[in-house]
Amino acid sequence: MADTKRKHRRQWRGYRTAAGGRPVKDFLARLTDEEVAAIVAGMKAVAEGGLGESRHLRGDVYEVRADASTRSFRLLFSAEGRYAQVLLSLSLFEKRTRKAPSDEIELAEAQLSEWRRRGAAARKLRRRTNEQGS
């Protein structure tokens, strides 16, 4: 018998600024291959295992921990979409303190808010365009 329960596949997307900048991708570009591999492994664990593979920080912001041989990193993200299938990477930084810095969490929250606001405006515009075309 076929599995009747539909599984929603989680996929990572990178936050883009309104000007098109990609802060997480830019940070990754400055790292060694080993450091990038550690971060990607953490991201893959969350994509396959769900939010239980991450740590909830505040509101809709979670973190993925990644430890390379000489440095540790934290990737802040949010699970978006109807079934939390979009994992939106918001901020990536080198871990230097025990707790995630509040300014990094606030930055991630501001980026998430701005991303959602732009998404809502785009959906509203599409609806308006569709209504006019009907």
N, CA, C and O of each residue as an XYZ file, in Angstrom:
536
protein
N       0.851     -1.183      0.000
C       0.000      0.000      0.000
C       0.894      1.243      0.000
O       1.897      1.291      0.713
N       0.538      2.213     -0.777
C       1.320      3.453     -0.870
C       1.124      4.298      0.383
O       0.064      4.289      1.009
N       2.150      5.008      0.718
C       2.081      5.905      1.876
C       1.157      7.065      1.522
O       1.449      7.844      0.614
N       0.044      7.178      2.240
C      -0.935      8.225      1.937
C      -0.577      9.550      2.589
O      -1.113     10.591      2.209
N       0.318      9.525      3.563
C       0.723     10.753      4.233
C       1.742     11.477      3.357
O       2.795     10.919      3.046
N       1.450     12.680      2.966
C       2.335     13.443      2.100
C       3.484     14.026      2.916
O       3.273     14.679      3.937
N       4.686     13.779      2.451
C       5.863     14.308      3.134
C       6.300     15.588      2.424
O       6.428     15.624      1.201
N       6.523     16.622      3.205
C       6.952     17.903      2.659
C       8.463     18.007      2.813
O       8.987     18.005      3.927
N       9.142     18.095      1.705
C      10.598     18.138      1.679
C      11.084     19.528      2.072
O      10.629     20.538      1.534
N      12.008     19.558      3.013
C      12.580     20.836      3.453
C      13.736     21.222      2.532
O      14.552     20.383      2.153
N      13.791     22.505      2.181
C      14.869     23.004      1.342
C      15.382     24.318      1.907
O      14.618     25.141      2.411
N      16.677     24.493      1.811
C      17.305     25.728      2.267
C      17.221     26.796      1.190
O      17.396     26.523      0.003
N      16.952     28.012      1.628
C      17.010     29.194      0.771
C      17.783     30.254      1.532
O      17.706     30.339      2.758
N      18.520     31.051      0.800
C      19.291     32.112      1.423
C      18.529     33.426      1.389
O      17.933     33.787      0.375
N      18.556     34.127      2.497
C      17.952     35.452      2.575
C      18.677     36.387      1.612
O      19.904     36.376      1.515
N      17.895     37.192      0.906
C      18.442     38.238      0.028
C      17.932     39.582      0.521
O      16.763     39.728      0.879
N      18.815     40.544      0.533
C      18.402     41.896      0.903
C      17.546     42.463     -0.220
O      17.474     41.885     -1.304
N      16.906     43.579      0.035
C      16.092     44.228     -0.996
C      16.956     44.622     -2.194
O      16.462     44.693     -3.319
N      18.238     44.877     -1.956
C      19.163     45.255     -3.040
C      19.779     44.036     -3.724
O      20.558     44.185     -4.665
N      19.438     42.833     -3.261
C      19.939     41.620     -3.885
C      21.159     41.004     -3.216
O      21.676     39.994     -3.693
N      21.629     41.595     -2.122
C      22.782     41.042     -1.409
C      22.442     39.725     -0.742
O      21.290     39.480     -0.384
N      23.440     38.881     -0.577
C      23.249     37.571      0.047
C      24.267     37.412      1.178
O      25.350     36.869      0.961
N      23.929     37.879      2.382
C      24.898     37.909      3.481
C      25.459     36.543      3.872
O      26.655     36.435      4.146
N      24.637     35.507      3.906
C      25.133     34.186      4.305
C      26.067     33.635      3.233
O      27.132     33.103      3.550
N      25.679     33.757      1.982
C      26.522     33.275      0.886
C      27.856     34.023      0.861
O      28.903     33.419      0.630
N      27.818     35.317      1.095
C      29.042     36.113      1.119
C      29.970     35.668      2.258
O      31.187     35.606      2.077
N      29.402     35.362      3.418
C      30.198     34.894      4.555
C      30.826     33.540      4.223
O      32.007     33.319      4.491
N      30.036     32.637      3.641
C      30.545     31.313      3.270
C      31.712     31.407      2.288
O      32.643     30.604      2.346
N      31.659     32.377      1.398
C      32.708     32.534      0.384
C      34.069     32.858      1.008
O      35.106     32.643      0.381
N      34.066     33.369      2.229
C      35.320     33.736      2.897
C      35.896     32.609      3.767
O      36.941     32.787      4.392
N      35.229     31.464      3.811
C      35.647     30.362      4.675
C      36.442     29.310      3.908
O      36.449     29.282      2.678
N      37.108     28.448      4.669
C      37.833     27.330      4.060
C      36.824     26.257      3.639
O      35.674     26.264      4.078
N      37.267     25.351      2.797
C      36.397     24.248      2.355
C      35.940     23.406      3.544
O      34.791     22.966      3.588
N      36.826     23.181      4.501
C      36.473     22.376      5.672
C      35.398     23.078      6.506
O      34.476     22.428      7.000
N      35.510     24.380      6.663
C      34.523     25.132      7.444
C      33.165     25.130      6.739
O      32.126     24.957      7.377
N      33.183     25.320      5.441
C      31.930     25.285      4.670
C      31.293     23.904      4.784
O      30.080     23.793      4.956
N      32.105     22.852      4.688
C      31.584     21.484      4.786
C      30.912     21.245      6.138
O      29.880     20.578      6.202
N      31.482     21.779      7.212
C      30.884     21.618      8.545
C      29.524     22.312      8.613
O      28.570     21.772      9.173
N      29.448     23.494      8.047
C      28.181     24.241      8.061
C      27.139     23.536      7.204
O      25.985     23.403      7.612
N      27.536     23.087      6.026
C      26.610     22.384      5.130
C      26.112     21.087      5.781
O      24.946     20.728      5.618
N      26.973     20.389      6.511
C      26.556     19.172      7.208
C      25.473     19.483      8.241
O      24.511     18.728      8.379
N      25.627     20.582      8.959
C      24.597     20.984      9.925
C      23.290     21.338      9.243
O      22.211     20.993      9.726
N      23.391     22.027      8.119
C      22.193     22.393      7.357
C      21.482     21.136      6.843
O      20.254     21.049      6.879
N      22.255     20.184      6.374
C      21.683     18.938      5.857
C      20.959     18.168      6.961
O      19.893     17.596      6.733
N      21.543     18.161      8.153
C      20.908     17.478      9.286
C      19.537     18.070      9.580
O      18.592     17.332      9.858
N      19.417     19.390      9.521
C      18.129     20.042      9.771
C      17.155     19.743      8.632
O      15.978     19.479      8.879
N      17.636     19.782      7.387
C      16.767     19.511      6.241
C      16.196     18.098      6.306
O      15.039     17.873      5.953
N      17.003     17.161      6.753
C      16.553     15.765      6.814
C      15.824     15.429      8.106
O      14.861     14.661      8.089
N      16.268     15.992      9.224
C      15.718     15.618     10.523
C      14.727     16.587     11.127
O      14.086     16.267     12.128
N      14.588     17.764     10.543
C      13.646     18.741     11.054
C      14.235     19.654     12.107
O      15.438     19.632     12.368
N      13.374     20.455     12.707
C      13.819     21.461     13.671
C      14.424     20.861     14.935
O      15.122     21.555     15.675
N      14.169     19.595     15.187
C      14.762     18.928     16.340
C      16.283     18.846     16.246
O      16.958     18.603     17.246
N      16.817     19.048     15.055
C      18.263     19.032     14.839
C      18.890     20.403     15.065
O      20.094     20.581     14.882
N      18.070     21.367     15.461
C      18.550     22.728     15.685
C      18.177     23.160     17.099
O      17.589     22.396     17.864
N      18.526     24.387     17.425
C      18.188     24.933     18.746
C      17.339     26.177     18.546
O      17.699     27.066     17.775
N      16.210     26.236     19.242
C      15.339     27.408     19.177
C      15.968     28.526     19.994
O      16.378     28.323     21.137
N      16.041     29.717     19.389
C      16.620     30.858     20.108
C      15.547     31.792     20.634
O      15.444     32.029     21.838
N      14.744     32.322     19.709
C      13.723     33.295     20.115
C      12.757     33.472     18.958
O      13.170     33.532     17.800
N      11.468     33.555     19.274
C      10.465     33.771     18.229
C      10.540     32.687     17.170
O      10.408     31.503     17.479
N      10.751     33.082     15.924
C      10.853     32.136     14.816
C      12.293     31.877     14.402
O      12.537     31.341     13.321
N      13.240     32.246     15.238
C      14.660     32.105     14.893
C      15.259     30.887     15.605
O      15.108     30.705     16.813
N      15.943     30.064     14.808
C      16.633     28.867     15.278
C      18.100     28.979     14.897
O      18.483     29.831     14.095
N      18.925     28.098     15.487
C      20.331     28.091     15.111
C      20.794     26.682     14.799
O      20.338     25.703     15.390
N      21.715     26.612     13.849
C      22.428     25.385     13.525
C      23.855     25.594     14.000
O      24.467     26.624     13.713
N      24.378     24.631     14.717
C      25.754     24.717     15.190
C      26.648     23.926     14.241
O      26.294     22.831     13.804
N      27.794     24.487     13.932
C      28.763     23.823     13.063
C      30.152     24.030     13.635
O      30.582     25.159     13.874
N      30.842     22.927     13.850
C      32.185     22.991     14.416
C      33.194     22.446     13.417
O      33.163     21.266     13.067
N      34.084     23.313     12.962
C      35.209     22.899     12.133
C      36.376     22.614     13.083
O      36.220     22.741     14.297
N      37.511     22.240     12.564
C      38.626     21.853     13.438
C      39.159     23.010     14.270
O      39.590     22.800     15.403
N      39.139     24.227     13.734
C      39.722     25.347     14.483
C      38.722     26.408     14.909
O      39.009     27.196     15.810
N      37.550     26.444     14.277
C      36.558     27.469     14.621
C      35.165     26.864     14.644
O      34.913     25.824     14.036
N      34.260     27.534     15.358
C      32.861     27.128     15.420
C      31.994     28.241     14.845
O      32.318     29.423     14.961
N      30.885     27.842     14.220
C      29.994     28.796     13.574
C      28.557     28.546     14.001
O      28.200     27.459     14.456
N      27.754     29.571     13.843
C      26.319     29.468     14.087
C      25.591     30.063     12.893
O      25.907     31.164     12.444
N      24.619     29.325     12.387
C      23.768     29.777     11.303
C      22.380     30.002     11.877
O      21.757     29.067     12.378
N      21.892     31.231     11.810
C      20.550     31.538     12.288
C      19.595     31.443     11.112
O      19.888     31.918     10.015
N      18.439     30.817     11.358
C      17.481     30.599     10.284
C      16.061     30.563     10.825
O      15.835     30.575     12.035
N      15.112     30.517      9.898
C      13.701     30.387     10.233
C      13.082     29.335      9.330
O      13.485     29.186      8.177
N      12.109     28.608      9.849
C      11.358     27.630      9.059
C      10.108     28.329      8.553
O       9.252     28.729      9.341
N      10.004     28.476      7.245
C       8.931     29.232      6.633
C       8.070     28.341      5.743
O       8.422     27.196      5.459
N       6.956     28.879      5.316
C       6.066     28.154      4.419
C       4.977     27.431      5.190
O       5.033     27.306      6.414
N       4.005     26.967      4.461
C       2.844     26.335      5.061
C       3.204     25.140      5.945
O       2.618     24.955      7.011
N       4.152     24.345      5.507
C       4.561     23.159      6.262
C       5.994     23.268      6.770
O       6.652     22.254      7.001
N       6.476     24.495      6.944
C       7.840     24.769      7.395
C       8.859     24.079      6.499
O       9.897     23.609      6.963
N       8.545     24.027      5.211
C       9.425     23.342      4.271
C      10.550     24.229      3.758
O      11.516     23.718      3.191
N      10.452     25.541      3.939
C      11.512     26.450      3.516
C      12.344     26.807      4.740
O      11.832     27.368      5.709
N      13.619     26.480      4.687
C      14.548     26.827      5.758
C      15.322     28.039      5.272
O      16.212     27.918      4.431
N      14.986     29.197      5.794
C      15.548     30.461      5.323
C      16.758     30.845      6.162
O      16.618     31.229      7.323
N      17.953     30.741      5.570
C      19.165     31.137      6.292
C      19.230     32.654      6.363
O      19.112     33.338      5.346
N      19.416     33.170      7.559
C      19.361     34.608      7.793
C      20.719     35.220      8.138
O      21.077     36.280      7.625
N      21.457     34.556      8.996
C      22.720     35.131      9.481
C      23.691     34.001      9.800
O      23.293     32.941     10.285
N      24.959     34.241      9.522
C      26.002     33.270      9.806
C      27.158     34.020     10.453
O      27.577     35.068      9.963
N      27.671     33.479     11.553
C      28.763     34.157     12.240
C      29.636     33.143     12.960
O      29.224     32.013     13.222
N      30.848     33.575     13.274
C      31.755     32.741     14.045
C      31.362     32.816     15.509
O      31.142     33.902     16.047
N      31.276     31.660     16.151
C      30.908     31.608     17.560
C      32.133     31.965     18.396
O      33.188     31.344     18.274
N      31.975     32.964     19.236
C      33.077     33.376     20.122
C      32.643     33.432     21.572
O      33.475     33.544     22.472
N      31.342     33.355     21.802
C      30.820     33.403     23.167
C      29.904     32.211     23.391
O      29.498     31.536     22.444
N      29.586     31.964     24.642
C      28.731     30.827     24.989
C      27.321     30.992     24.422
O      26.746     30.042     23.892
N      26.775     32.182     24.535
C      25.417     32.453     24.038
C      25.494     33.152     22.688
O      26.470     33.835     22.377
N      24.448     32.967     21.899
C      24.364     33.700     20.632
C      24.238     35.184     20.954
O      23.405     35.564     21.776
N      25.047     36.025     20.323
C      24.972     37.467     20.598
C      23.587     38.022     20.260
O      23.005     37.702     19.223
N      23.080     38.855     21.156
C      21.736     39.397     20.947
C      21.659     40.241     19.680
O      20.608     40.292     19.042
N      22.758     40.909     19.300
C      22.714     41.710     18.080
C      22.566     40.823     16.841
O      21.947     41.242     15.863
N      23.117     39.614     16.862
C      22.949     38.682     15.739
C      21.507     38.182     15.673
O      20.942     38.054     14.587
N      20.919     37.903     16.825
C      19.520     37.456     16.863
C      18.609     38.578     16.372
O      17.686     38.338     15.594
N      18.868     39.802     16.829
C      18.062     40.945     16.397
C      18.204     41.189     14.897
O      17.225     41.526     14.230
N      19.408     41.023     14.365
C      19.624     41.156     12.930
C      18.810     40.103     12.172
O      18.150     40.420     11.182
N      18.858     38.857     12.636
C      18.096     37.784     11.987
C      16.593     38.072     12.039
O      15.883     37.858     11.056
N      16.111     38.556     13.182
C      14.685     38.885     13.300
C      14.301     40.020     12.351
O      13.237     39.974     11.734
N      15.150     41.029     12.229
C      14.866     42.148     11.316
C      14.865     41.675      9.866
O      14.012     42.084      9.078
N      15.814     40.821      9.514
C      15.861     40.299      8.148
C      14.634     39.441      7.851
O      14.065     39.529      6.763
N      14.227     38.623      8.802
C      13.050     37.788      8.623
C      11.804     38.645      8.441
O      10.985     38.376      7.563
N      11.661     39.669      9.265
C      10.516     40.573      9.169
C      10.476     41.261      7.809
O       9.422     41.363      7.182
N      11.639     41.731      7.364
C      11.721     42.407      6.072
C      11.434     41.436      4.931
O      10.760     41.809      3.971
N      11.925     40.207      5.011
C      11.672     39.174      3.993
C      10.177     38.867      3.906
O       9.616     38.764      2.815
N       9.542     38.724      5.064
C       8.099     38.445      5.090
C       7.302     39.615      4.529
O       6.328     39.412      3.805
N       7.709     40.838      4.857
C       7.017     42.029      4.364
C       7.101     42.100      2.833
O       6.105     42.377      2.165
N       8.289     41.851      2.289
C       8.439     41.857      0.831
C       7.631     40.734      0.184
O       7.058     40.921     -0.889
N       7.585     39.575      0.827
C       6.798     38.453      0.297
C       5.317     38.768      0.286
O       4.621     38.450     -0.678
N       4.824     39.392      1.353
C       3.408     39.759      1.420
C       3.068     40.790      0.352
O       2.007     40.715     -0.266
N       3.955     41.747      0.132
C       3.710     42.765     -0.900
C       3.689     42.130     -2.275
O       2.872     42.506     -3.115
N       4.576     41.169     -2.522
C       4.611     40.498     -3.830
C       3.347     39.675     -4.048
O       2.803     39.658     -5.152
N       2.875     38.992     -3.005
C       1.638     38.205     -3.129
C       0.445     39.117     -3.396
O      -0.419     38.790     -4.210
N       0.396     40.251     -2.717
C      -0.695     41.200     -2.907
C      -0.689     41.720     -4.344
O      -1.746     41.833     -4.965
N       0.484     42.035     -4.874
C       0.603     42.510     -6.244
C       0.157     41.439     -7.238
O      -0.534     41.745     -8.209
N       0.550     40.183     -6.999
C       0.133     39.086     -7.901
C      -1.387     38.928     -7.879
O      -2.008     38.755     -8.928
N      -1.982     38.987     -6.700
C      -3.443     38.867     -6.601
C      -4.128     39.984     -7.372
O      -5.076     39.743     -8.119
N      -3.649     41.192     -7.191
C      -4.224     42.352     -7.874
C      -4.107     42.198     -9.389
O      -5.052     42.481    -10.125
N      -2.942     41.749     -9.845
C      -2.715     41.545    -11.280
C      -3.626     40.459    -11.811
O      -4.190     40.607    -12.895
N      -3.784     39.364    -11.073
C      -4.676     38.279    -11.496
C      -6.129     38.710    -11.553
O      -6.866     38.307    -12.452
N      -6.548     39.539    -10.585
C      -7.928     40.016    -10.561
C      -8.210     40.932    -11.753
O      -9.302     40.898    -12.321
N      -7.238     41.740    -12.127
C      -7.404     42.651    -13.251
C      -7.394     41.900    -14.584
O      -8.032     42.324    -15.549
N      -6.673     40.793    -14.627
C      -6.597     40.006    -15.852
C      -7.805     39.120    -16.064
O      -8.008     38.624    -17.172
N      -8.614     38.902    -15.037
C      -9.788     38.014    -15.165
C     -10.955     38.674    -15.819
O     -12.002     38.049    -15.990
